[in-house]
Amino acid sequence: MVADYHIFKNLIFAERTLKNEQYNKYLEIFNILTRDMPKPNMVIYLNASLDTLLSRIGKRGREFEENISSIYLDQLSADYRTFMETFEKQHPDIPVLTFNGDELDFVGNKDDLKTIISQIENALHKGVKSNELTKEI
Protein backbone atom coordinates (compact mmCIF):
# COMPACT_ATOMS: atom_id res chain seq x y z
CA MET A 1 0.00 0.00 0.00
CA VAL A 2 1.21 3.51 -0.80
CA ALA A 3 -0.03 6.46 1.23
CA ASP A 4 0.91 10.11 1.52
CA TYR A 5 -0.17 10.02 5.13
CA HIS A 6 0.89 8.18 8.25
CA ILE A 7 -0.61 8.43 11.72
CA PHE A 8 2.74 9.62 13.10
CA LYS A 9 2.22 12.84 11.17
CA ASN A 10 -0.43 13.72 13.75
CA LEU A 11 2.25 13.92 16.44
CA ILE A 12 3.98 16.74 14.59
CA PHE A 13 0.82 18.85 14.46
CA ALA A 14 -0.23 17.94 18.01
CA GLU A 15 3.12 18.99 19.43
CA ARG A 16 2.99 22.26 17.49
CA THR A 17 -0.59 23.19 18.40
CA LEU A 18 -1.42 21.69 21.82
CA LYS A 19 -0.41 22.95 25.23
CA ASN A 20 1.97 20.68 27.19
CA GLU A 21 -0.73 19.10 29.36
CA GLN A 22 -2.98 18.51 26.35
CA TYR A 23 -0.11 17.11 24.31
CA ASN A 24 0.87 14.68 27.08
CA LYS A 25 -2.72 13.38 27.26
CA TYR A 26 -2.86 13.14 23.48
CA LEU A 27 0.43 11.22 23.49
CA GLU A 28 -0.87 8.72 26.05
CA ILE A 29 -3.94 8.01 23.95
CA PHE A 30 -1.93 7.97 20.74
CA ASN A 31 0.48 5.38 22.17
CA ILE A 32 -2.39 3.14 23.29
CA LEU A 33 -4.11 3.33 19.91
CA THR A 34 -0.97 2.79 17.81
CA ARG A 35 0.79 0.17 19.94
CA ASP A 36 -0.13 -2.73 17.64
CA MET A 37 -0.19 -0.78 14.42
CA PRO A 38 1.99 -2.21 11.63
CA LYS A 39 5.17 -0.30 10.81
CA PRO A 40 5.69 1.10 7.31
CA ASN A 41 8.06 -0.78 4.97
CA MET A 42 9.63 2.52 3.97
CA VAL A 43 9.21 6.24 4.56
CA ILE A 44 9.65 8.73 1.76
CA TYR A 45 10.49 12.22 2.99
CA LEU A 46 10.22 15.15 0.59
CA ASN A 47 12.03 18.16 1.99
CA ALA A 48 12.11 21.63 0.43
CA SER A 49 13.05 25.18 1.35
CA LEU A 50 10.47 27.72 2.43
CA ASP A 51 10.74 29.53 -0.93
CA THR A 52 10.02 26.31 -2.83
CA LEU A 53 7.11 25.42 -0.56
CA LEU A 54 5.54 28.86 -0.94
CA SER A 55 6.02 28.78 -4.70
CA ARG A 56 4.35 25.38 -5.02
CA ILE A 57 1.48 26.40 -2.74
CA GLY A 58 0.94 29.42 -5.01
CA LYS A 59 1.00 27.25 -8.15
CA ARG A 60 -1.56 24.83 -6.70
CA GLY A 61 -3.98 27.67 -6.01
CA ARG A 62 -5.86 25.79 -3.30
CA GLU A 63 -8.09 28.19 -1.42
CA PHE A 64 -7.52 26.53 1.96
CA GLU A 65 -3.74 26.99 1.58
CA GLU A 66 -3.84 30.69 0.69
CA ASN A 67 -3.58 31.93 4.26
CA ILE A 68 -0.79 29.68 5.47
CA SER A 69 1.73 31.91 7.20
CA SER A 70 5.32 31.61 6.02
CA ILE A 71 6.39 31.64 9.68
CA TYR A 72 4.07 28.70 10.46
CA LEU A 73 5.24 26.83 7.34
CA ASP A 74 8.89 27.37 8.29
CA GLN A 75 8.22 26.09 11.82
CA LEU A 76 6.35 23.09 10.43
CA SER A 77 9.27 22.27 8.13
CA ALA A 78 11.65 22.40 11.09
CA ASP A 79 9.26 20.17 13.05
CA TYR A 80 9.27 17.63 10.21
CA ARG A 81 13.08 17.63 10.04
CA THR A 82 13.30 17.05 13.79
CA PHE A 83 10.66 14.33 13.63
CA MET A 84 12.42 12.54 10.78
CA GLU A 85 15.79 12.65 12.57
CA THR A 86 14.17 11.14 15.66
CA PHE A 87 12.22 8.61 13.59
CA GLU A 88 15.37 7.35 11.90
CA LYS A 89 17.12 6.92 15.25
CA GLN A 90 14.14 5.14 16.82
CA HIS A 91 13.45 2.95 13.77
CA PRO A 92 16.78 2.04 12.16
CA ASP A 93 15.07 -0.96 10.56
CA ILE A 94 12.74 1.23 8.46
CA PRO A 95 14.37 2.70 5.35
CA VAL A 96 13.90 6.43 4.89
CA LEU A 97 14.42 7.92 1.44
CA THR A 98 14.90 11.68 1.57
CA PHE A 99 14.41 13.71 -1.58
CA ASN A 100 15.45 17.34 -1.99
CA GLY A 101 12.34 19.15 -3.22
CA ASP A 102 14.38 22.19 -4.24
CA GLU A 103 16.17 20.08 -6.84
CA LEU A 104 13.34 17.74 -7.81
CA ASP A 105 9.86 18.67 -9.06
CA PHE A 106 8.01 15.42 -9.68
CA VAL A 107 4.82 17.31 -10.63
CA GLY A 108 6.39 19.61 -13.22
CA ASN A 109 9.18 17.37 -14.47
CA LYS A 110 8.44 13.77 -15.46
CA ASP A 111 12.17 12.90 -15.43
CA ASP A 112 12.29 13.87 -11.76
CA LEU A 113 9.29 11.62 -11.12
CA LYS A 114 11.07 8.75 -12.90
CA THR A 115 14.17 9.35 -10.77
CA ILE A 116 12.14 9.20 -7.57
CA ILE A 117 10.24 6.08 -8.65
CA SER A 118 13.49 4.40 -9.68
CA GLN A 119 15.10 5.11 -6.29
CA ILE A 120 12.03 3.76 -4.47
CA GLU A 121 11.89 0.62 -6.63
CA ASN A 122 15.61 -0.01 -6.13
CA ALA A 123 15.28 0.32 -2.37
CA LEU A 124 12.24 -1.98 -2.28
CA HIS A 125 13.88 -4.65 -4.44
CA LYS A 126 17.12 -4.60 -2.47
CA GLY A 127 15.37 -4.59 0.88
CA VAL A 128 18.11 -2.32 2.19
CA LYS A 129 18.30 -0.70 5.61
CA SER A 130 18.00 3.08 5.97
CA ASN A 131 21.72 3.59 6.62
CA GLU A 132 22.49 2.00 3.23
CA LEU A 133 20.26 4.39 1.28
CA THR A 134 21.26 7.66 -0.28
CA LYS A 135 20.14 10.19 2.33
CA GLU A 136 19.63 13.24 0.16
CA ILE A 137 18.68 12.69 -3.45
C-alpha positions as CSV (number, residue, x, y, z in Angstrom):
1,M,0.0,0.0,0.0
2,V,1.2,3.5,-0.8
3,A,0.0,6.5,1.2
4,D,0.9,10.1,1.5
5,Y,-0.2,10.0,5.1
6,H,0.9,8.2,8.2
7,I,-0.6,8.4,11.7
8,F,2.7,9.6,13.1
9,K,2.2,12.8,11.2
10,N,-0.4,13.7,13.8
11,L,2.2,13.9,16.4
12,I,4.0,16.7,14.6
13,F,0.8,18.8,14.5
14,A,-0.2,17.9,18.0
15,E,3.1,19.0,19.4
16,R,3.0,22.3,17.5
17,T,-0.6,23.2,18.4
18,L,-1.4,21.7,21.8
19,K,-0.4,23.0,25.2
20,N,2.0,20.7,27.2
21,E,-0.7,19.1,29.4
22,Q,-3.0,18.5,26.3
23,Y,-0.1,17.1,24.3
24,N,0.9,14.7,27.1
25,K,-2.7,13.4,27.3
26,Y,-2.9,13.1,23.5
27,L,0.4,11.2,23.5
28,E,-0.9,8.7,26.1
29,I,-3.9,8.0,24.0
30,F,-1.9,8.0,20.7
31,N,0.5,5.4,22.2
32,I,-2.4,3.1,23.3
33,L,-4.1,3.3,19.9
34,T,-1.0,2.8,17.8
35,R,0.8,0.2,19.9
36,D,-0.1,-2.7,17.6
37,M,-0.2,-0.8,14.4
38,P,2.0,-2.2,11.6
39,K,5.2,-0.3,10.8
40,P,5.7,1.1,7.3
41,N,8.1,-0.8,5.0
42,M,9.6,2.5,4.0
43,V,9.2,6.2,4.6
44,I,9.7,8.7,1.8
45,Y,10.5,12.2,3.0
46,L,10.2,15.1,0.6
47,N,12.0,18.2,2.0
48,A,12.1,21.6,0.4
49,S,13.1,25.2,1.4
50,L,10.5,27.7,2.4
51,D,10.7,29.5,-0.9
52,T,10.0,26.3,-2.8
53,L,7.1,25.4,-0.6
54,L,5.5,28.9,-0.9
55,S,6.0,28.8,-4.7
56,R,4.3,25.4,-5.0
57,I,1.5,26.4,-2.7
58,G,0.9,29.4,-5.0
59,K,1.0,27.2,-8.1
60,R,-1.6,24.8,-6.7
61,G,-4.0,27.7,-6.0
62,R,-5.9,25.8,-3.3
63,E,-8.1,28.2,-1.4
64,F,-7.5,26.5,2.0
65,E,-3.7,27.0,1.6
66,E,-3.8,30.7,0.7
67,N,-3.6,31.9,4.3
68,I,-0.8,29.7,5.5
69,S,1.7,31.9,7.2
70,S,5.3,31.6,6.0
71,I,6.4,31.6,9.7
72,Y,4.1,28.7,10.5
73,L,5.2,26.8,7.3
74,D,8.9,27.4,8.3
75,Q,8.2,26.1,11.8
76,L,6.4,23.1,10.4
77,S,9.3,22.3,8.1
78,A,11.6,22.4,11.1
79,D,9.3,20.2,13.0
80,Y,9.3,17.6,10.2
81,R,13.1,17.6,10.0
82,T,13.3,17.0,13.8
83,F,10.7,14.3,13.6
84,M,12.4,12.5,10.8
85,E,15.8,12.7,12.6
86,T,14.2,11.1,15.7
87,F,12.2,8.6,13.6
88,E,15.4,7.3,11.9
89,K,17.1,6.9,15.2
90,Q,14.1,5.1,16.8
91,H,13.4,2.9,13.8
92,P,16.8,2.0,12.2
93,D,15.1,-1.0,10.6
94,I,12.7,1.2,8.5
95,P,14.4,2.7,5.3
96,V,13.9,6.4,4.9
97,L,14.4,7.9,1.4
98,T,14.9,11.7,1.6
99,F,14.4,13.7,-1.6
100,N,15.4,17.3,-2.0
101,G,12.3,19.1,-3.2
102,D,14.4,22.2,-4.2
103,E,16.2,20.1,-6.8
104,L,13.3,17.7,-7.8
105,D,9.9,18.7,-9.1
106,F,8.0,15.4,-9.7
107,V,4.8,17.3,-10.6
108,G,6.4,19.6,-13.2
109,N,9.2,17.4,-14.5
110,K,8.4,13.8,-15.5
111,D,12.2,12.9,-15.4
112,D,12.3,13.9,-11.8
113,L,9.3,11.6,-11.1
114,K,11.1,8.8,-12.9
115,T,14.2,9.3,-10.8
116,I,12.1,9.2,-7.6
117,I,10.2,6.1,-8.6
118,S,13.5,4.4,-9.7
119,Q,15.1,5.1,-6.3
120,I,12.0,3.8,-4.5
121,E,11.9,0.6,-6.6
122,N,15.6,0.0,-6.1
123,A,15.3,0.3,-2.4
124,L,12.2,-2.0,-2.3
125,H,13.9,-4.6,-4.4
126,K,17.1,-4.6,-2.5
127,G,15.4,-4.6,0.9
128,V,18.1,-2.3,2.2
129,K,18.3,-0.7,5.6
130,S,18.0,3.1,6.0
131,N,21.7,3.6,6.6
132,E,22.5,2.0,3.2
133,L,20.3,4.4,1.3
134,T,21.3,7.7,-0.3
135,K,20.1,10.2,2.3
136,E,19.6,13.2,0.2
137,I,18.7,12.7,-3.5
